[in-house]
Amino acid sequence: MDILTIKAELFERKGELKSRLERTHRHIYEKDEPVSANYNEQVKQTENDELVMILELDAIEEIARINEALNRIEEGIYKLCAVCGKHIAEDRLAAIPCTTRCIDCAE
């Protein structure tokens, strides 16, 4: 597994998430339209806003995990389990690039 490829993929994913954050922020905080006078429509808008907020929080959390993975790469400990210190299987890192634990410690 090429660490440079993984690093590039992490940066690409981080860029996608930052774009999502910009969109969710605009949707939640920069509305062009006032809240509908119709109660049923207000309920739908509120539900939509709650879903968008969940997506926003998920993106923030994933960016934090990506930043941690990038820091681990820079420190030279990316492929080492944070719990036991053994090598994390390449297949696991390919499937979950932000993991910090080997399969045994994750279970």
C-alpha positions in Angstrom: 0.0 0.0 0.0 1.4 3.3 -1.1 1.3 5.9 1.7 1.3 8.8 -0.8 -1.8 7.4 -2.5 -3.6 7.1 0.9 -2.6 10.6 1.8 -3.9 12.0 -1.5 -7.2 10.1 -1.0 -7.5 11.5 2.5 -6.9 15.1 1.2 -9.4 14.5 -1.6 -12.1 13.2 0.9 -11.3 16.2 3.2 -12.0 18.5 0.3 -15.3 16.8 -0.5 -16.3 17.1 3.2 -15.4 20.8 3.3 -17.6 21.4 0.3 -20.4 19.6 2.0 -19.9 21.8 5.1 -20.2 24.9 3.0 -23.4 23.7 1.5 -24.9 22.6 4.8 -23.9 25.9 6.5 -25.6 27.9 3.7 -28.7 25.7 4.0 -29.0 26.0 7.7 -27.8 29.6 8.4 -28.1 31.6 5.2 -31.7 31.0 4.2 -33.2 33.3 1.6 -36.8 32.5 2.4 -38.7 33.1 5.7 -40.2 30.2 7.5 -43.5 29.1 5.9 -46.7 30.2 7.6 -48.1 26.7 6.9 -47.6 24.5 10.0 -47.2 21.3 8.0 -44.6 23.0 5.8 -42.8 24.3 9.0 -42.6 20.7 10.2 -41.0 19.5 7.0 -38.5 22.4 7.0 -37.6 21.7 10.6 -37.1 18.0 9.8 -35.0 18.9 6.8 -32.9 21.3 8.9 -32.3 18.6 11.5 -31.2 16.1 8.8 -28.8 18.7 7.3 -27.4 19.4 10.8 -26.7 15.7 11.3 -24.9 15.6 7.9 -22.9 18.6 9.0 -21.9 17.0 12.3 -20.9 13.8 10.5 -18.7 15.8 8.1 -17.0 17.6 11.0 -16.3 14.3 12.8 -15.0 12.7 9.6 -12.7 15.7 9.0 -11.3 15.3 12.5 -10.6 11.6 11.9 -8.9 12.5 8.6 -6.8 15.1 10.3 -5.8 12.5 12.9 -4.8 10.0 10.1 -2.8 12.7 8.3 -1.0 13.5 11.6 -0.3 9.8 12.1 1.2 9.6 8.6 3.4 12.6 9.3 4.5 11.1 12.6 5.3 7.8 10.9 2.9 5.8 13.0 0.0 5.5 10.6 0.3 1.7 10.1 0.7 1.0 13.8 -2.2 0.2 16.1 -2.7 2.9 18.7 -3.6 0.3 21.3 -1.2 -2.6 21.0 1.5 -1.1 18.6 1.3 -3.9 16.1 0.9 -3.3 12.4 -2.6 -2.7 11.1 -3.4 -5.0 8.2 -3.1 -3.3 4.8 -6.6 -4.5 3.8 -8.0 -2.9 6.9 -6.3 0.4 6.2 -7.5 0.3 2.6 -11.1 -0.3 3.8 -11.0 2.2 6.7 -8.2 4.7 6.1 -8.8 6.6 9.3 -8.6 3.6 11.6 -6.2 3.7 14.5 -6.6 0.1 15.6 -5.8 -3.3 14.3 -8.7 -5.7 13.9 -8.0 -7.5 17.2 -8.0 -4.3 19.2 -11.1 -2.9 17.3 -13.1 -6.0 18.3 
